[in-house]
């Protein structure tokens, strides 16, 4: 009998749909309070997941879901930097 490996899923904070963890990008607030994109998914800190689209980032910004998930207010320039990093991919 073959063992079935469970694939971890996470919910996108922009669209609310569930995807495999590897298909999403993690936005992380480090213990020092720095907000950044975590490509590896292993950085220390509190995280929120997003689809790899700028549209989901805009939706999450409008509804303030990333701020709620990270438990911190996020300035507009951080959102602009995150959107720039997403568009470069």
PyMOL Python script that loads the backbone (N, CA, C, O; Angstrom):
from pymol import cmd

cmd.read_pdbstr("""\
ATOM      1  N   UNK A   1       0.839  -1.181   0.000  1.00  0.00           N
ATOM      2  CA  UNK A   1       0.000   0.000   0.000  1.00  0.00           C
ATOM      3  C   UNK A   1       0.888   1.250   0.000  1.00  0.00           C
ATOM      4  O   UNK A   1       1.775   1.385   0.843  1.00  0.00           O
ATOM      5  N   UNK A   2       0.652   2.138  -0.925  1.00  0.00           N
ATOM      6  CA  UNK A   2       1.453   3.356  -1.058  1.00  0.00           C
ATOM      7  C   UNK A   2       0.998   4.386  -0.036  1.00  0.00           C
ATOM      8  O   UNK A   2      -0.194   4.520   0.241  1.00  0.00           O
ATOM      9  N   UNK A   3       1.954   5.104   0.515  1.00  0.00           N
ATOM     10  CA  UNK A   3       1.604   6.168   1.450  1.00  0.00           C
ATOM     11  C   UNK A   3       1.322   7.434   0.668  1.00  0.00           C
ATOM     12  O   UNK A   3       1.990   7.733  -0.322  1.00  0.00           O
ATOM     13  N   UNK A   4       0.345   8.160   1.116  1.00  0.00           N
ATOM     14  CA  UNK A   4      -0.034   9.410   0.468  1.00  0.00           C
ATOM     15  C   UNK A   4       0.555  10.546   1.277  1.00  0.00           C
ATOM     16  O   UNK A   4       0.258  10.705   2.461  1.00  0.00           O
ATOM     17  N   UNK A   5       1.393  11.334   0.625  1.00  0.00           N
ATOM     18  CA  UNK A   5       2.020  12.462   1.301  1.00  0.00           C
ATOM     19  C   UNK A   5       1.055  13.642   1.308  1.00  0.00           C
ATOM     20  O   UNK A   5       0.536  14.042   0.265  1.00  0.00           O
ATOM     21  N   UNK A   6       0.826  14.183   2.474  1.00  0.00           N
ATOM     22  CA  UNK A   6      -0.073  15.316   2.609  1.00  0.00           C
ATOM     23  C   UNK A   6       0.625  16.581   2.116  1.00  0.00           C
ATOM     24  O   UNK A   6       1.762  16.861   2.496  1.00  0.00           O
ATOM     25  N   UNK A   7      -0.055  17.326   1.283  1.00  0.00           N
ATOM     26  CA  UNK A   7       0.481  18.588   0.767  1.00  0.00           C
ATOM     27  C   UNK A   7      -0.089  19.723   1.611  1.00  0.00           C
ATOM     28  O   UNK A   7      -1.305  19.908   1.647  1.00  0.00           O
ATOM     29  N   UNK A   8       0.772  20.490   2.292  1.00  0.00           N
ATOM     30  CA  UNK A   8       0.254  21.579   3.120  1.00  0.00           C
ATOM     31  C   UNK A   8      -0.364  22.681   2.258  1.00  0.00           C
ATOM     32  O   UNK A   8       0.195  23.063   1.230  1.00  0.00           O
ATOM     33  N   UNK A   9      -1.510  23.180   2.683  1.00  0.00           N
ATOM     34  CA  UNK A   9      -2.171  24.264   1.959  1.00  0.00           C
ATOM     35  C   UNK A   9      -2.272  25.485   2.855  1.00  0.00           C
ATOM     36  O   UNK A   9      -2.293  25.388   4.082  1.00  0.00           O
ATOM     37  N   UNK A  10      -2.333  26.623   2.211  1.00  0.00           N
ATOM     38  CA  UNK A  10      -2.513  27.892   2.902  1.00  0.00           C
ATOM     39  C   UNK A  10      -3.544  28.709   2.128  1.00  0.00           C
ATOM     40  O   UNK A  10      -3.796  28.459   0.949  1.00  0.00           O
ATOM     41  N   UNK A  11      -4.134  29.686   2.810  1.00  0.00           N
ATOM     42  CA  UNK A  11      -5.154  30.521   2.188  1.00  0.00           C
ATOM     43  C   UNK A  11      -4.553  31.857   1.794  1.00  0.00           C
ATOM     44  O   UNK A  11      -3.864  32.497   2.588  1.00  0.00           O
ATOM     45  N   UNK A  12      -4.818  32.274   0.566  1.00  0.00           N
ATOM     46  CA  UNK A  12      -4.358  33.581   0.085  1.00  0.00           C
ATOM     47  C   UNK A  12      -5.143  34.666   0.817  1.00  0.00           C
ATOM     48  O   UNK A  12      -6.369  34.598   0.896  1.00  0.00           O
ATOM     49  N   UNK A  13      -4.443  35.663   1.353  1.00  0.00           N
ATOM     50  CA  UNK A  13      -5.126  36.739   2.068  1.00  0.00           C
ATOM     51  C   UNK A  13      -5.831  37.700   1.115  1.00  0.00           C
ATOM     52  O   UNK A  13      -6.657  38.503   1.550  1.00  0.00           O
ATOM     53  N   UNK A  14      -5.516  37.630  -0.178  1.00  0.00           N
ATOM     54  CA  UNK A  14      -6.168  38.503  -1.154  1.00  0.00           C
ATOM     55  C   UNK A  14      -7.483  37.939  -1.647  1.00  0.00           C
ATOM     56  O   UNK A  14      -8.527  38.576  -1.510  1.00  0.00           O
ATOM     57  N   UNK A  15      -7.441  36.732  -2.228  1.00  0.00           N
ATOM     58  CA  UNK A  15      -8.648  36.142  -2.820  1.00  0.00           C
ATOM     59  C   UNK A  15      -9.365  35.167  -1.894  1.00  0.00           C
ATOM     60  O   UNK A  15     -10.539  34.861  -2.106  1.00  0.00           O
ATOM     61  N   UNK A  16      -8.669  34.675  -0.866  1.00  0.00           N
ATOM     62  CA  UNK A  16      -9.294  33.769   0.086  1.00  0.00           C
ATOM     63  C   UNK A  16      -9.328  32.315  -0.330  1.00  0.00           C
ATOM     64  O   UNK A  16      -9.893  31.488   0.385  1.00  0.00           O
ATOM     65  N   UNK A  17      -8.736  31.978  -1.475  1.00  0.00           N
ATOM     66  CA  UNK A  17      -8.732  30.594  -1.933  1.00  0.00           C
ATOM     67  C   UNK A  17      -7.552  29.838  -1.345  1.00  0.00           C
ATOM     68  O   UNK A  17      -6.515  30.424  -1.032  1.00  0.00           O
ATOM     69  N   UNK A  18      -7.725  28.518  -1.197  1.00  0.00           N
ATOM     70  CA  UNK A  18      -6.663  27.658  -0.676  1.00  0.00           C
ATOM     71  C   UNK A  18      -5.807  27.147  -1.822  1.00  0.00           C
ATOM     72  O   UNK A  18      -6.319  26.745  -2.867  1.00  0.00           O
ATOM     73  N   UNK A  19      -4.488  27.168  -1.610  1.00  0.00           N
ATOM     74  CA  UNK A  19      -3.516  26.695  -2.589  1.00  0.00           C
ATOM     75  C   UNK A  19      -2.441  25.908  -1.853  1.00  0.00           C
ATOM     76  O   UNK A  19      -2.289  26.053  -0.640  1.00  0.00           O
ATOM     77  N   UNK A  20      -1.689  25.072  -2.580  1.00  0.00           N
ATOM     78  CA  UNK A  20      -0.523  24.447  -1.948  1.00  0.00           C
ATOM     79  C   UNK A  20       0.438  25.536  -1.469  1.00  0.00           C
ATOM     80  O   UNK A  20       0.615  26.557  -2.132  1.00  0.00           O
ATOM     81  N   UNK A  21       1.046  25.306  -0.323  1.00  0.00           N
ATOM     82  CA  UNK A  21       1.938  26.299   0.275  1.00  0.00           C
ATOM     83  C   UNK A  21       3.037  26.735  -0.690  1.00  0.00           C
ATOM     84  O   UNK A  21       3.430  27.902  -0.702  1.00  0.00           O
ATOM     85  N   UNK A  22       3.528  25.802  -1.495  1.00  0.00           N
ATOM     86  CA  UNK A  22       4.625  26.114  -2.410  1.00  0.00           C
ATOM     87  C   UNK A  22       4.207  27.042  -3.545  1.00  0.00           C
ATOM     88  O   UNK A  22       5.069  27.643  -4.187  1.00  0.00           O
ATOM     89  N   UNK A  23       2.909  27.176  -3.809  1.00  0.00           N
ATOM     90  CA  UNK A  23       2.424  28.028  -4.895  1.00  0.00           C
ATOM     91  C   UNK A  23       2.201  29.467  -4.444  1.00  0.00           C
ATOM     92  O   UNK A  23       1.930  30.335  -5.273  1.00  0.00           O
ATOM     93  N   UNK A  24       2.311  29.728  -3.159  1.00  0.00           N
ATOM     94  CA  UNK A  24       2.051  31.060  -2.622  1.00  0.00           C
ATOM     95  C   UNK A  24       3.344  31.738  -2.186  1.00  0.00           C
ATOM     96  O   UNK A  24       4.368  31.086  -1.983  1.00  0.00           O
ATOM     97  N   UNK A  25       3.276  33.052  -2.046  1.00  0.00           N
ATOM     98  CA  UNK A  25       4.394  33.842  -1.547  1.00  0.00           C
ATOM     99  C   UNK A  25       4.043  34.289  -0.130  1.00  0.00           C
ATOM    100  O   UNK A  25       2.918  34.713   0.135  1.00  0.00           O
ATOM    101  N   UNK A  26       4.993  34.192   0.756  1.00  0.00           N
ATOM    102  CA  UNK A  26       4.774  34.555   2.152  1.00  0.00           C
ATOM    103  C   UNK A  26       5.265  35.976   2.403  1.00  0.00           C
ATOM    104  O   UNK A  26       6.389  36.327   2.045  1.00  0.00           O
ATOM    105  N   UNK A  27       4.418  36.781   3.016  1.00  0.00           N
ATOM    106  CA  UNK A  27       4.807  38.104   3.488  1.00  0.00           C
ATOM    107  C   UNK A  27       5.054  37.929   4.979  1.00  0.00           C
ATOM    108  O   UNK A  27       4.184  37.436   5.696  1.00  0.00           O
ATOM    109  N   UNK A  28       6.222  38.323   5.450  1.00  0.00           N
ATOM    110  CA  UNK A  28       6.596  38.042   6.832  1.00  0.00           C
ATOM    111  C   UNK A  28       6.958  39.314   7.582  1.00  0.00           C
ATOM    112  O   UNK A  28       7.571  40.233   7.039  1.00  0.00           O
ATOM    113  N   UNK A  29       6.555  39.336   8.857  1.00  0.00           N
ATOM    114  CA  UNK A  29       7.006  40.395   9.774  1.00  0.00           C
ATOM    115  C   UNK A  29       8.020  39.742  10.694  1.00  0.00           C
ATOM    116  O   UNK A  29       7.675  38.872  11.493  1.00  0.00           O
ATOM    117  N   UNK A  30       9.256  40.158  10.581  1.00  0.00           N
ATOM    118  CA  UNK A  30      10.333  39.562  11.377  1.00  0.00           C
ATOM    119  C   UNK A  30      10.172  39.972  12.840  1.00  0.00           C
ATOM    120  O   UNK A  30       9.426  40.904  13.142  1.00  0.00           O
ATOM    121  N   UNK A  31      10.860  39.290  13.741  1.00  0.00           N
ATOM    122  CA  UNK A  31      10.811  39.686  15.159  1.00  0.00           C
ATOM    123  C   UNK A  31      11.263  41.132  15.391  1.00  0.00           C
ATOM    124  O   UNK A  31      10.879  41.754  16.381  1.00  0.00           O
ATOM    125  N   UNK A  32      12.083  41.665  14.471  1.00  0.00           N
ATOM    126  CA  UNK A  32      12.530  43.061  14.582  1.00  0.00           C
ATOM    127  C   UNK A  32      11.492  44.037  14.031  1.00  0.00           C
ATOM    128  O   UNK A  32      11.643  45.247  14.199  1.00  0.00           O
ATOM    129  N   UNK A  33      10.435  43.536  13.373  1.00  0.00           N
ATOM    130  CA  UNK A  33       9.385  44.385  12.837  1.00  0.00           C
ATOM    131  C   UNK A  33       9.535  44.719  11.365  1.00  0.00           C
ATOM    132  O   UNK A  33       8.763  45.525  10.846  1.00  0.00           O
ATOM    133  N   UNK A  34      10.506  44.125  10.670  1.00  0.00           N
ATOM    134  CA  UNK A  34      10.734  44.393   9.252  1.00  0.00           C
ATOM    135  C   UNK A  34       9.771  43.532   8.426  1.00  0.00           C
ATOM    136  O   UNK A  34       9.663  42.327   8.649  1.00  0.00           O
ATOM    137  N   UNK A  35       9.078  44.155   7.476  1.00  0.00           N
ATOM    138  CA  UNK A  35       8.131  43.442   6.621  1.00  0.00           C
ATOM    139  C   UNK A  35       8.795  43.197   5.276  1.00  0.00           C
ATOM    140  O   UNK A  35       9.329  44.120   4.662  1.00  0.00           O
ATOM    141  N   UNK A  36       8.759  41.927   4.811  1.00  0.00           N
ATOM    142  CA  UNK A  36       9.394  41.582   3.541  1.00  0.00           C
ATOM    143  C   UNK A  36       8.733  40.356   2.944  1.00  0.00           C
ATOM    144  O   UNK A  36       7.939  39.677   3.594  1.00  0.00           O
ATOM    145  N   UNK A  37       9.082  40.081   1.672  1.00  0.00           N
ATOM    146  CA  UNK A  37       8.624  38.859   1.022  1.00  0.00           C
ATOM    147  C   UNK A  37       9.583  37.736   1.393  1.00  0.00           C
ATOM    148  O   UNK A  37      10.800  37.917   1.387  1.00  0.00           O
ATOM    149  N   UNK A  38       9.030  36.593   1.711  1.00  0.00           N
ATOM    150  CA  UNK A  38       9.834  35.430   2.088  1.00  0.00           C
ATOM    151  C   UNK A  38       9.657  34.368   1.012  1.00  0.00           C
ATOM    152  O   UNK A  38       8.659  33.649   1.003  1.00  0.00           O
ATOM    153  N   UNK A  39      10.621  34.270   0.111  1.00  0.00           N
ATOM    154  CA  UNK A  39      10.541  33.312  -0.998  1.00  0.00           C
ATOM    155  C   UNK A  39      10.692  31.866  -0.523  1.00  0.00           C
ATOM    156  O   UNK A  39      10.141  30.952  -1.137  1.00  0.00           O
ATOM    157  N   UNK A  40      11.434  31.656   0.564  1.00  0.00           N
ATOM    158  CA  UNK A  40      11.692  30.289   1.031  1.00  0.00           C
ATOM    159  C   UNK A  40      10.557  29.752   1.888  1.00  0.00           C
ATOM    160  O   UNK A  40      10.382  28.537   1.983  1.00  0.00           O
ATOM    161  N   UNK A  41       9.778  30.636   2.518  1.00  0.00           N
ATOM    162  CA  UNK A  41       8.715  30.197   3.404  1.00  0.00           C
ATOM    163  C   UNK A  41       9.218  29.748   4.755  1.00  0.00           C
ATOM    164  O   UNK A  41       8.466  29.154   5.528  1.00  0.00           O
ATOM    165  N   UNK A  42      10.482  30.019   5.058  1.00  0.00           N
ATOM    166  CA  UNK A  42      11.081  29.534   6.290  1.00  0.00           C
ATOM    167  C   UNK A  42      11.633  30.638   7.186  1.00  0.00           C
ATOM    168  O   UNK A  42      12.214  30.347   8.232  1.00  0.00           O
ATOM    169  N   UNK A  43      11.461  31.888   6.798  1.00  0.00           N
ATOM    170  CA  UNK A  43      11.997  32.986   7.598  1.00  0.00           C
ATOM    171  C   UNK A  43      11.261  33.073   8.935  1.00  0.00           C
ATOM    172  O   UNK A  43      10.067  32.785   9.018  1.00  0.00           O
ATOM    173  N   UNK A  44      11.981  33.470   9.965  1.00  0.00           N
ATOM    174  CA  UNK A  44      11.388  33.610  11.281  1.00  0.00           C
ATOM    175  C   UNK A  44      10.451  34.801  11.299  1.00  0.00           C
ATOM    176  O   UNK A  44      10.749  35.843  10.715  1.00  0.00           O
ATOM    177  N   UNK A  45       9.333  34.649  11.961  1.00  0.00           N
ATOM    178  CA  UNK A  45       8.396  35.752  12.108  1.00  0.00           C
ATOM    179  C   UNK A  45       6.975  35.344  11.763  1.00  0.00           C
ATOM    180  O   UNK A  45       6.707  34.201  11.393  1.00  0.00           O
ATOM    181  N   UNK A  46       6.085  36.291  11.891  1.00  0.00           N
ATOM    182  CA  UNK A  46       4.667  36.069  11.625  1.00  0.00           C
ATOM    183  C   UNK A  46       4.420  36.265  10.138  1.00  0.00           C
ATOM    184  O   UNK A  46       4.915  37.226   9.550  1.00  0.00           O
ATOM    185  N   UNK A  47       3.661  35.367   9.524  1.00  0.00           N
ATOM    186  CA  UNK A  47       3.499  35.427   8.085  1.00  0.00           C
ATOM    187  C   UNK A  47       2.066  35.441   7.599  1.00  0.00           C
ATOM    188  O   UNK A  47       1.142  35.043   8.310  1.00  0.00           O
ATOM    189  N   UNK A  48       1.900  35.908   6.373  1.00  0.00           N
ATOM    190  CA  UNK A  48       0.634  35.877   5.649  1.00  0.00           C
ATOM    191  C   UNK A  48       0.969  35.453   4.225  1.00  0.00           C
ATOM    192  O   UNK A  48       2.052  35.761   3.726  1.00  0.00           O
ATOM    193  N   UNK A  49       0.060  34.758   3.572  1.00  0.00           N
ATOM    194  CA  UNK A  49       0.327  34.206   2.247  1.00  0.00           C
ATOM    195  C   UNK A  49      -0.482  34.922   1.184  1.00  0.00           C
ATOM    196  O   UNK A  49      -1.614  35.344   1.421  1.00  0.00           O
ATOM    197  N   UNK A  50       0.127  35.055  -0.013  1.00  0.00           N
ATOM    198  CA  UNK A  50      -0.508  35.714  -1.155  1.00  0.00           C
ATOM    199  C   UNK A  50      -0.280  34.901  -2.417  1.00  0.00           C
ATOM    200  O   UNK A  50       0.747  34.238  -2.563  1.00  0.00           O
ATOM    201  N   UNK A  51      -1.253  34.955  -3.337  1.00  0.00           N
ATOM    202  CA  UNK A  51      -1.038  34.423  -4.674  1.00  0.00           C
ATOM    203  C   UNK A  51       0.081  35.239  -5.313  1.00  0.00           C
ATOM    204  O   UNK A  51       0.423  36.317  -4.827  1.00  0.00           O
ATOM    205  N   UNK A  52       0.635  34.740  -6.373  1.00  0.00           N
ATOM    206  CA  UNK A  52       1.730  35.459  -7.020  1.00  0.00           C
ATOM    207  C   UNK A  52       1.198  36.475  -8.022  1.00  0.00           C
ATOM    208  O   UNK A  52       1.666  36.538  -9.159  1.00  0.00           O
ATOM    209  N   UNK A  53       0.218  37.271  -7.595  1.00  0.00           N
ATOM    210  CA  UNK A  53      -0.330  38.301  -8.474  1.00  0.00           C
ATOM    211  C   UNK A  53      -0.467  39.613  -7.708  1.00  0.00           C
ATOM    212  O   UNK A  53      -0.754  39.628  -6.511  1.00  0.00           O
ATOM    213  N   UNK A  54      -0.259  40.689  -8.411  1.00  0.00           N
ATOM    214  CA  UNK A  54      -0.378  42.012  -7.803  1.00  0.00           C
ATOM    215  C   UNK A  54      -1.834  42.310  -7.452  1.00  0.00           C
ATOM    216  O   UNK A  54      -2.101  43.077  -6.527  1.00  0.00           O
ATOM    217  N   UNK A  55      -2.779  41.711  -8.182  1.00  0.00           N
ATOM    218  CA  UNK A  55      -4.207  41.922  -7.905  1.00  0.00           C
ATOM    219  C   UNK A  55      -4.578  41.434  -6.508  1.00  0.00           C
ATOM    220  O   UNK A  55      -5.320  42.107  -5.792  1.00  0.00           O
ATOM    221  N   UNK A  56      -4.066  40.268  -6.117  1.00  0.00           N
ATOM    222  CA  UNK A  56      -4.349  39.757  -4.777  1.00  0.00           C
ATOM    223  C   UNK A  56      -3.720  40.646  -3.710  1.00  0.00           C
ATOM    224  O   UNK A  56      -4.298  40.829  -2.638  1.00  0.00           O
ATOM    225  N   UNK A  57      -2.550  41.198  -3.989  1.00  0.00           N
ATOM    226  CA  UNK A  57      -1.923  42.126  -3.047  1.00  0.00           C
ATOM    227  C   UNK A  57      -2.796  43.371  -2.885  1.00  0.00           C
ATOM    228  O   UNK A  57      -2.989  43.849  -1.767  1.00  0.00           O
ATOM    229  N   UNK A  58      -3.321  43.897  -3.986  1.00  0.00           N
ATOM    230  CA  UNK A  58      -4.188  45.081  -3.910  1.00  0.00           C
ATOM    231  C   UNK A  58      -5.462  44.785  -3.120  1.00  0.00           C
ATOM    232  O   UNK A  58      -5.904  45.610  -2.320  1.00  0.00           O
ATOM    233  N   UNK A  59      -6.053  43.604  -3.344  1.00  0.00           N
ATOM    234  CA  UNK A  59      -7.259  43.224  -2.588  1.00  0.00           C
ATOM    235  C   UNK A  59      -6.966  43.113  -1.092  1.00  0.00           C
ATOM    236  O   UNK A  59      -7.741  43.584  -0.259  1.00  0.00           O
ATOM    237  N   UNK A  60      -5.833  42.482  -0.765  1.00  0.00           N
ATOM    238  CA  UNK A  60      -5.460  42.326   0.635  1.00  0.00           C
ATOM    239  C   UNK A  60      -5.158  43.685   1.272  1.00  0.00           C
ATOM    240  O   UNK A  60      -5.428  43.892   2.455  1.00  0.00           O
ATOM    241  N   UNK A  61      -4.601  44.604   0.490  1.00  0.00           N
ATOM    242  CA  UNK A  61      -4.320  45.942   1.003  1.00  0.00           C
ATOM    243  C   UNK A  61      -5.627  46.692   1.262  1.00  0.00           C
ATOM    244  O   UNK A  61      -5.784  47.341   2.297  1.00  0.00           O
ATOM    245  N   UNK A  62      -6.548  46.599   0.328  1.00  0.00           N
ATOM    246  CA  UNK A  62      -7.819  47.313   0.450  1.00  0.00           C
ATOM    247  C   UNK A  62      -8.612  46.825   1.664  1.00  0.00           C
ATOM    248  O   UNK A  62      -9.210  47.627   2.382  1.00  0.00           O
ATOM    249  N   UNK A  63      -8.616  45.518   1.887  1.00  0.00           N
ATOM    250  CA  UNK A  63      -9.373  44.962   3.007  1.00  0.00           C
ATOM    251  C   UNK A  63      -8.564  44.904   4.303  1.00  0.00           C
ATOM    252  O   UNK A  63      -9.088  44.512   5.346  1.00  0.00           O
ATOM    253  N   UNK A  64      -7.276  45.296   4.238  1.00  0.00           N
ATOM    254  CA  UNK A  64      -6.358  45.329   5.382  1.00  0.00           C
ATOM    255  C   UNK A  64      -6.134  43.942   5.981  1.00  0.00           C
ATOM    256  O   UNK A  64      -5.846  43.824   7.172  1.00  0.00           O
ATOM    257  N   UNK A  65      -6.262  42.904   5.177  1.00  0.00           N
ATOM    258  CA  UNK A  65      -6.087  41.540   5.677  1.00  0.00           C
ATOM    259  C   UNK A  65      -4.644  41.228   6.052  1.00  0.00           C
ATOM    260  O   UNK A  65      -4.399  40.496   7.010  1.00  0.00           O
ATOM    261  N   UNK A  66      -3.686  41.775   5.308  1.00  0.00           N
ATOM    262  CA  UNK A  66      -2.281  41.525   5.650  1.00  0.00           C
ATOM    263  C   UNK A  66      -1.958  42.177   6.989  1.00  0.00           C
ATOM    264  O   UNK A  66      -1.264  41.588   7.817  1.00  0.00           O
ATOM    265  N   UNK A  67      -2.458  43.386   7.202  1.00  0.00           N
ATOM    266  CA  UNK A  67      -2.226  44.078   8.467  1.00  0.00           C
ATOM    267  C   UNK A  67      -2.815  43.282   9.632  1.00  0.00           C
ATOM    268  O   UNK A  67      -2.199  43.187  10.694  1.00  0.00           O
ATOM    269  N   UNK A  68      -4.004  42.712   9.435  1.00  0.00           N
ATOM    270  CA  UNK A  68      -4.621  41.906  10.483  1.00  0.00           C
ATOM    271  C   UNK A  68      -3.813  40.639  10.744  1.00  0.00           C
ATOM    272  O   UNK A  68      -3.615  40.251  11.895  1.00  0.00           O
ATOM    273  N   UNK A  69      -3.351  39.998   9.680  1.00  0.00           N
ATOM    274  CA  UNK A  69      -2.594  38.756   9.834  1.00  0.00           C
ATOM    275  C   UNK A  69      -1.239  39.000  10.492  1.00  0.00           C
ATOM    276  O   UNK A  69      -0.799  38.203  11.320  1.00  0.00           O
ATOM    277  N   UNK A  70      -0.580  40.094  10.128  1.00  0.00           N
ATOM    278  CA  UNK A  70       0.739  40.388  10.687  1.00  0.00           C
ATOM    279  C   UNK A  70       0.669  41.167  11.992  1.00  0.00           C
ATOM    280  O   UNK A  70       1.682  41.352  12.667  1.00  0.00           O
ATOM    281  N   UNK A  71      -0.532  41.625  12.344  1.00  0.00           N
ATOM    282  CA  UNK A  71      -0.767  42.371  13.582  1.00  0.00           C
ATOM    283  C   UNK A  71       0.075  43.636  13.677  1.00  0.00           C
ATOM    284  O   UNK A  71       0.624  43.953  14.732  1.00  0.00           O
ATOM    285  N   UNK A  72       0.170  44.361  12.549  1.00  0.00           N
ATOM    286  CA  UNK A  72       0.936  45.605  12.518  1.00  0.00           C
ATOM    287  C   UNK A  72       0.393  46.475  11.380  1.00  0.00           C
ATOM    288  O   UNK A  72      -0.073  45.956  10.366  1.00  0.00           O
ATOM    289  N   UNK A  73       0.455  47.807  11.553  1.00  0.00           N
ATOM    290  CA  UNK A  73       0.066  48.723  10.480  1.00  0.00           C
ATOM    291  C   UNK A  73       1.176  48.737   9.430  1.00  0.00           C
ATOM    292  O   UNK A  73       2.361  48.769   9.764  1.00  0.00           O
ATOM    293  N   UNK A  74       0.777  48.715   8.164  1.00  0.00           N
ATOM    294  CA  UNK A  74       1.753  48.678   7.085  1.00  0.00           C
ATOM    295  C   UNK A  74       1.660  49.982   6.291  1.00  0.00           C
ATOM    296  O   UNK A  74       0.595  50.303   5.764  1.00  0.00           O
ATOM    297  N   UNK A  75       2.760  50.738   6.197  1.00  0.00           N
ATOM    298  CA  UNK A  75       2.742  51.989   5.436  1.00  0.00           C
ATOM    299  C   UNK A  75       2.592  51.734   3.924  1.00  0.00           C
ATOM    300  O   UNK A  75       2.894  50.645   3.436  1.00  0.00           O
ATOM    301  N   UNK A  76       2.124  52.750   3.200  1.00  0.00           N
ATOM    302  CA  UNK A  76       1.895  52.630   1.759  1.00  0.00           C
ATOM    303  C   UNK A  76       3.175  52.312   0.999  1.00  0.00           C
ATOM    304  O   UNK A  76       3.128  51.597  -0.002  1.00  0.00           O
ATOM    305  N   UNK A  77       4.321  52.826   1.450  1.00  0.00           N
ATOM    306  CA  UNK A  77       5.574  52.567   0.731  1.00  0.00           C
ATOM    307  C   UNK A  77       5.982  51.097   0.822  1.00  0.00           C
ATOM    308  O   UNK A  77       6.643  50.588  -0.083  1.00  0.00           O
ATOM    309  N   UNK A  78       5.603  50.411   1.891  1.00  0.00           N
ATOM    310  CA  UNK A  78       5.882  48.971   1.998  1.00  0.00           C
ATOM    311  C   UNK A  78       5.030  48.214   0.988  1.00  0.00           C
ATOM    312  O   UNK A  78       5.515  47.294   0.329  1.00  0.00           O
ATOM    313  N   UNK A  79       3.756  48.600   0.863  1.00  0.00           N
ATOM    314  CA  UNK A  79       2.890  47.967  -0.140  1.00  0.00           C
ATOM    315  C   UNK A  79       3.440  48.192  -1.547  1.00  0.00           C
ATOM    316  O   UNK A  79       3.410  47.285  -2.378  1.00  0.00           O
ATOM    317  N   UNK A  80       3.940  49.398  -1.815  1.00  0.00           N
ATOM    318  CA  UNK A  80       4.504  49.694  -3.133  1.00  0.00           C
ATOM    319  C   UNK A  80       5.729  48.823  -3.400  1.00  0.00           C
ATOM    320  O   UNK A  80       5.906  48.321  -4.510  1.00  0.00           O
ATOM    321  N   UNK A  81       6.573  48.644  -2.386  1.00  0.00           N
ATOM    322  CA  UNK A  81       7.753  47.798  -2.547  1.00  0.00           C
ATOM    323  C   UNK A  81       7.360  46.329  -2.763  1.00  0.00           C
ATOM    324  O   UNK A  81       7.972  45.633  -3.573  1.00  0.00           O
ATOM    325  N   UNK A  82       6.343  45.867  -2.037  1.00  0.00           N
ATOM    326  CA  UNK A  82       5.860  44.497  -2.211  1.00  0.00           C
ATOM    327  C   UNK A  82       5.287  44.283  -3.609  1.00  0.00           C
ATOM    328  O   UNK A  82       5.525  43.247  -4.229  1.00  0.00           O
ATOM    329  N   UNK A  83       4.534  45.264  -4.102  1.00  0.00           N
ATOM    330  CA  UNK A  83       3.963  45.161  -5.441  1.00  0.00           C
ATOM    331  C   UNK A  83       5.062  45.174  -6.498  1.00  0.00           C
ATOM    332  O   UNK A  83       4.984  44.446  -7.488  1.00  0.00           O
ATOM    333  N   UNK A  84       6.078  45.995  -6.293  1.00  0.00           N
ATOM    334  CA  UNK A  84       7.210  46.000  -7.215  1.00  0.00           C
ATOM    335  C   UNK A  84       7.939  44.668  -7.245  1.00  0.00           C
ATOM    336  O   UNK A  84       8.332  44.192  -8.310  1.00  0.00           O
ATOM    337  N   UNK A  85       8.118  44.069  -6.078  1.00  0.00           N
ATOM    338  CA  UNK A  85       8.790  42.763  -6.019  1.00  0.00           C
ATOM    339  C   UNK A  85       7.940  41.685  -6.684  1.00  0.00           C
ATOM    340  O   UNK A  85       8.481  40.795  -7.342  1.00  0.00           O
ATOM    341  N   UNK A  86       6.624  41.749  -6.524  1.00  0.00           N
ATOM    342  CA  UNK A  86       5.742  40.774  -7.173  1.00  0.00           C
ATOM    343  C   UNK A  86       5.749  40.926  -8.687  1.00  0.00           C
ATOM    344  O   UNK A  86       5.710  39.931  -9.410  1.00  0.00           O
ATOM    345  N   UNK A  87       5.797  42.164  -9.174  1.00  0.00           N
ATOM    346  CA  UNK A  87       5.743  42.398 -10.615  1.00  0.00           C
ATOM    347  C   UNK A  87       7.052  42.005 -11.301  1.00  0.00           C
ATOM    348  O   UNK A  87       7.060  41.748 -12.504  1.00  0.00           O
ATOM    349  N   UNK A  88       8.159  41.956 -10.555  1.00  0.00           N
ATOM    350  CA  UNK A  88       9.442  41.563 -11.141  1.00  0.00           C
ATOM    351  C   UNK A  88       9.504  40.049 -11.422  1.00  0.00           C
ATOM    352  O   UNK A  88      10.343  39.589 -12.197  1.00  0.00           O
ATOM    353  N   UNK A  89       8.619  39.296 -10.790  1.00  0.00           N
ATOM    354  CA  UNK A  89       8.650  37.837 -10.982  1.00  0.00           C
ATOM    355  C   UNK A  89       8.038  37.412 -12.276  1.00  0.00           C
ATOM    356  O   UNK A  89       7.993  36.219 -12.575  1.00  0.00           O
TER     357      UNK A  89
END
""", "prot")
cmd.dss("prot")
cmd.show_as("cartoon", "prot")
cmd.util.cbc("prot")
cmd.orient("prot")
